[in-house]
């Protein structure tokens, strides 16, 4: 949360979460077939034979949801290592494993395996926290816990201070990141990154907005904060901190783009380019 930004929450200052979303699997791979096509009928027929279901072969569209051990463990490993490197208190695995037992349930199982096998010196599970430590977090330890996806939405709204780093499959991560962006004032101030094994690309969470192209209007905060995230990734923390402070100062001075100006009484509405110049000025 950035001070001065309007929020629908009572205590937005308690929100400080980082989302790790597995971006290359789950239903986003687009393995699906439209109802009535030959491929859909073949897939539905196969499912009916193997599961004793009775799906309608002529009117059912069908999709496949792959979640692998390799990519799950890579993601959870990154999330826990981030928590270690940045002195975060806990990592929460967000899943729907109670229903999708062999996809999101596997995501949960493999996530706990990473904690137990690769970070046993720094990670304590929530279960162990109460069974062995009477609910008191041992010094220098990170809590690894999990929440069912639908409950997770309630948790971040009602108890935001209890959540720090969230690791999720693709669809869950998409949902929760947009919710949290809304809680801190909107996608215009939500940075994002695609981080792979060998390279990383940093971009605004909100994606493109073609209808605003060339109007010198939209909030560049998400892109700028994504740049600051890139600086953090490179280890240039001082430079990143300068950007964050300048953004905070500019917003507190009520010099903002249209999306924030319409919500802040007495704000001065700036063009995109003017907002960027104010940020540069605030950097000193």
C-alpha positions as CSV (number, residue, x, y, z in Angstrom):
1,X,0.0,0.0,0.0
2,X,1.2,3.5,-0.8
3,X,0.0,6.2,1.6
4,X,-2.5,8.7,0.2
5,X,-4.0,6.2,-2.4
6,X,-7.8,5.8,-1.9
7,X,-8.6,2.2,-0.9
8,X,-11.9,0.4,-0.2
9,X,-10.4,-1.2,2.9
10,X,-10.4,0.2,6.4
11,X,-6.8,-0.6,7.1
12,X,-4.9,-0.7,3.8
13,X,-1.6,0.0,5.4
14,X,-1.7,-3.6,6.8
15,X,-1.5,-5.0,3.2
16,X,2.0,-5.9,2.1
17,X,2.0,-9.2,0.1
18,X,4.0,-10.7,-2.7
19,X,2.3,-13.1,-5.1
20,X,4.2,-16.0,-6.7
21,X,2.1,-17.3,-9.5
22,X,3.0,-20.4,-11.6
23,X,2.7,-18.7,-15.0
24,X,3.3,-21.5,-17.5
25,X,0.8,-24.3,-16.5
26,X,-2.7,-24.8,-15.3
27,X,-5.7,-24.0,-17.6
28,X,-3.8,-21.1,-19.1
29,X,-2.0,-23.5,-21.5
30,X,-5.2,-23.3,-23.5
31,X,-5.6,-27.1,-23.9
32,X,-9.3,-27.1,-24.6
33,X,-11.9,-28.0,-27.3
34,X,-15.1,-26.3,-28.2
35,X,-18.4,-28.3,-27.6
36,X,-19.5,-30.2,-30.7
37,X,-16.1,-30.4,-32.3
38,X,-14.6,-33.8,-33.2
39,X,-11.8,-33.3,-30.7
40,X,-14.2,-32.4,-27.8
41,X,-16.3,-35.5,-28.6
42,X,-13.2,-37.7,-28.5
43,X,-11.9,-36.2,-25.3
44,X,-15.3,-36.4,-23.6
45,X,-15.8,-40.0,-24.8
46,X,-12.3,-40.9,-23.3
47,X,-13.2,-39.3,-20.0
48,X,-16.5,-41.1,-19.8
49,X,-14.8,-44.4,-20.5
50,X,-12.1,-43.9,-17.9
51,X,-14.1,-42.3,-15.1
52,X,-17.6,-43.8,-15.5
53,X,-19.0,-40.3,-15.9
54,X,-21.8,-39.4,-18.2
55,X,-20.8,-36.2,-19.8
56,X,-22.8,-35.2,-22.9
57,X,-20.5,-35.8,-25.9
58,X,-22.3,-33.4,-28.1
59,X,-22.7,-30.3,-25.9
60,X,-19.7,-30.4,-23.6
61,X,-16.7,-28.3,-24.1
62,X,-13.6,-29.7,-22.3
63,X,-10.3,-28.5,-21.1
64,X,-7.2,-30.0,-19.5
65,X,-5.4,-28.6,-16.4
66,X,-1.8,-29.7,-16.1
67,X,0.3,-29.1,-13.0
68,X,3.7,-30.6,-12.8
69,X,6.0,-31.5,-9.9
70,X,9.0,-29.7,-11.5
71,X,7.3,-26.4,-12.1
72,X,5.5,-26.4,-8.8
73,X,8.6,-27.0,-6.8
74,X,10.5,-24.3,-8.8
75,X,7.8,-21.8,-7.9
76,X,7.6,-22.7,-4.2
77,X,11.4,-22.7,-4.0
78,X,11.4,-19.2,-5.4
79,X,8.7,-18.0,-3.0
80,X,10.4,-19.4,0.1
81,X,13.8,-18.1,-1.0
82,X,12.3,-14.7,-1.5
83,X,10.9,-14.8,2.0
84,X,14.3,-15.7,3.3
85,X,16.2,-13.0,1.4
86,X,13.7,-10.3,2.3
87,X,13.0,-11.2,6.0
88,X,9.4,-12.1,5.3
89,X,7.5,-13.9,8.0
90,X,5.5,-16.5,6.2
91,X,4.7,-18.2,2.9
92,X,1.1,-19.4,2.2
93,X,0.3,-22.0,-0.4
94,X,-3.1,-21.0,-2.0
95,X,-4.9,-24.0,-3.5
96,X,-8.1,-25.9,-4.2
97,X,-6.7,-29.3,-3.4
98,X,-9.7,-30.4,-1.4
99,X,-11.6,-30.6,-4.8
100,X,-8.8,-31.0,-7.4
101,X,-6.8,-33.6,-5.5
102,X,-4.3,-34.6,-8.2
103,X,-3.6,-31.1,-9.6
104,X,-3.9,-28.5,-6.9
105,X,-3.7,-31.1,-4.3
106,X,-0.4,-32.2,-5.8
107,X,0.7,-28.5,-5.9
108,X,0.1,-28.4,-2.1
109,X,1.9,-31.7,-1.4
110,X,4.9,-30.8,-3.6
111,X,5.1,-27.3,-1.9
112,X,5.4,-28.8,1.5
113,X,8.0,-31.2,0.3
114,X,10.2,-28.3,-0.9
115,X,9.8,-26.7,2.6
116,X,10.7,-29.9,4.4
117,X,13.5,-31.1,2.1
118,X,15.2,-27.9,1.0
119,X,14.5,-25.3,3.7
120,X,14.3,-27.4,6.8
121,X,16.7,-25.1,8.7
122,X,14.5,-22.0,8.2
123,X,11.0,-23.3,7.6
124,X,8.4,-24.4,10.2
125,X,5.0,-25.5,9.1
126,X,1.9,-24.0,10.7
127,X,1.0,-27.4,12.1
128,X,4.5,-27.7,13.8
129,X,4.1,-24.2,15.1
130,X,1.2,-25.2,17.3
131,X,2.3,-28.8,17.9
132,X,5.9,-28.1,18.9
133,X,6.2,-24.4,19.7
134,X,2.9,-23.5,21.3
135,X,2.1,-21.0,18.5
136,X,5.2,-18.9,19.2
137,X,7.4,-18.4,16.1
138,X,11.0,-19.5,16.7
139,X,13.5,-16.8,16.0
140,X,14.7,-16.7,12.5
141,X,12.1,-19.1,11.2
142,X,9.6,-18.7,8.4
143,X,6.1,-20.2,8.7
144,X,4.9,-22.3,5.7
145,X,1.1,-22.7,5.7
146,X,-1.7,-23.2,3.2
147,X,-5.2,-21.9,2.6
148,X,-8.0,-23.2,0.4
149,X,-8.5,-20.7,-2.4
150,X,-12.0,-19.5,-1.6
151,X,-11.1,-19.0,2.1
152,X,-8.0,-17.1,1.0
153,X,-10.0,-14.3,-0.4
154,X,-11.8,-13.8,3.0
155,X,-8.4,-14.1,4.8
156,X,-6.7,-11.3,2.9
157,X,-9.7,-9.0,3.4
158,X,-10.3,-9.6,7.1
159,X,-6.8,-10.5,8.3
160,X,-4.3,-9.0,5.9
161,X,-1.5,-8.6,8.4
162,X,-1.2,-12.4,8.8
163,X,-0.2,-12.9,5.2
164,X,3.1,-12.1,3.6
165,X,4.2,-14.2,0.6
166,X,1.5,-16.2,-1.3
167,X,2.4,-19.0,-3.8
168,X,-0.4,-20.2,-6.1
169,X,-1.1,-22.0,-9.3
170,X,-1.8,-19.9,-12.4
171,X,-5.6,-19.2,-12.1
172,X,-5.6,-18.7,-8.3
173,X,-2.6,-16.3,-8.6
174,X,-4.5,-14.3,-11.3
175,X,-7.5,-13.9,-9.1
176,X,-5.7,-13.0,-5.8
177,X,-3.3,-10.6,-7.4
178,X,-6.2,-8.5,-8.9
179,X,-8.0,-8.6,-5.6
180,X,-5.0,-7.3,-3.7
181,X,-4.4,-4.7,-6.3
182,X,-7.9,-3.4,-5.8
183,X,-7.4,-3.4,-2.0
184,X,-4.4,-1.0,-2.3
185,X,-6.0,1.3,-4.9
186,X,-6.1,-0.4,-8.2
187,X,-4.1,-2.0,-11.0
188,X,-2.5,1.3,-11.9
189,X,-0.1,0.8,-9.0
190,X,0.4,-2.9,-9.2
191,X,3.9,-4.1,-10.5
192,X,4.6,-7.5,-12.0
193,X,7.4,-9.7,-13.3
194,X,7.8,-12.9,-15.3
195,X,10.9,-14.5,-13.8
196,X,12.3,-17.6,-15.4
197,X,15.4,-19.8,-14.7
198,X,17.7,-17.7,-16.9
199,X,16.0,-14.3,-17.5
200,X,13.3,-12.0,-16.2
201,X,10.8,-9.6,-17.8
202,X,9.1,-6.8,-15.8
203,X,5.8,-5.3,-16.8
204,X,2.6,-3.7,-15.6
205,X,0.2,-6.1,-14.0
206,X,-2.8,-4.6,-15.9
207,X,-1.5,-5.4,-19.4
208,X,-2.3,-3.2,-22.4
209,X,-5.0,-0.6,-22.7
210,X,-5.3,0.2,-26.4
211,X,-8.2,2.7,-26.1
212,X,-5.9,5.0,-24.1
213,X,-2.9,4.7,-26.5
214,X,-1.4,8.1,-27.4
215,X,-3.6,10.1,-25.0
216,X,-0.9,10.9,-22.5
217,X,-3.5,10.0,-19.8
218,X,-3.0,6.7,-18.0
219,X,-1.2,6.1,-14.7
220,X,2.4,5.0,-15.4
221,X,2.8,3.9,-11.7
222,X,2.5,0.2,-12.5
223,X,5.2,0.3,-15.2
224,X,7.5,2.4,-13.0
225,X,7.1,0.2,-10.0
226,X,7.8,-2.8,-12.2
227,X,11.0,-1.1,-13.1
228,X,11.7,-0.7,-9.4
229,X,11.0,-4.4,-9.0
230,X,13.6,-5.0,-11.7
231,X,16.1,-3.0,-9.8
232,X,15.4,-5.1,-6.7
233,X,15.9,-8.2,-8.8
234,X,19.3,-6.9,-9.8
235,X,20.2,-6.1,-6.2
236,X,20.0,-2.3,-6.7
237,X,17.9,-1.8,-3.6
238,X,19.0,1.8,-3.0
239,X,17.8,2.9,-6.5
240,X,14.5,1.1,-6.1
241,X,14.0,2.8,-2.7
242,X,14.5,6.2,-4.3
243,X,11.7,5.5,-6.8
244,X,9.3,4.2,-4.1
245,X,9.9,7.3,-2.0
246,X,9.4,9.6,-4.9
247,X,6.1,7.9,-5.8
248,X,4.9,8.2,-2.2
249,X,5.8,11.9,-2.1
250,X,4.1,12.7,-5.4
251,X,0.8,11.0,-4.4
252,X,0.8,12.6,-0.9
253,X,1.2,15.9,-2.7
254,X,-2.0,15.0,-4.6
255,X,-0.4,15.4,-8.0
256,X,-1.8,12.3,-9.7
257,X,-3.3,10.9,-12.9
258,X,-7.0,10.8,-13.7
259,X,-7.7,7.4,-12.1
260,X,-6.5,8.7,-8.7
261,X,-7.6,12.3,-9.1
262,X,-11.2,11.4,-9.3
263,X,-11.0,9.7,-5.9
264,X,-8.8,12.2,-4.0
265,X,-10.5,15.4,-2.9
266,X,-8.4,18.5,-3.9
267,X,-6.1,16.5,-6.2
268,X,-4.5,18.1,-9.2
269,X,-5.0,15.9,-12.3
270,X,-1.8,15.4,-14.3
271,X,-1.1,13.9,-17.7
272,X,1.0,10.7,-17.8
273,X,4.1,12.6,-18.8
274,X,3.5,15.3,-16.2
275,X,3.2,12.7,-13.5
276,X,6.5,11.2,-14.6
277,X,8.1,14.7,-14.4
278,X,6.8,15.1,-10.9
279,X,8.3,11.8,-9.9
280,X,11.7,12.9,-11.3
281,X,11.4,16.2,-9.4
282,X,10.6,14.3,-6.2
283,X,13.8,12.2,-6.6
284,X,15.7,15.4,-6.0
